[in-house]
Amino acid sequence: LPFSALSQSKKGTAFPKHFRAKQEASLLWRCQRHAQNVAAINGLVESQAAFNEMPQTSQRAPSP
């Protein structure tokens, strides 16, 4: 829609602004959720790597 068509009626301008704000809020929320998920996955990977680096003599039976 061209901007002039939106600015002709007040109802027309209020709706797109509200809709866009709602869209941006949901997009921001999704980005934050995605960042949390990535951080959680990175934390899991890091803790797994740290676990793998630990000396595992106590967890594993010595190979003959």
Summary of the structure (lengths in Angstrom):
residues: 64
radius of gyration: 26.1
end to end distance: 75.7
largest distance: 84.8
contacts: 107
relative contact order: 0.06
helix: 77%
strand: 0%
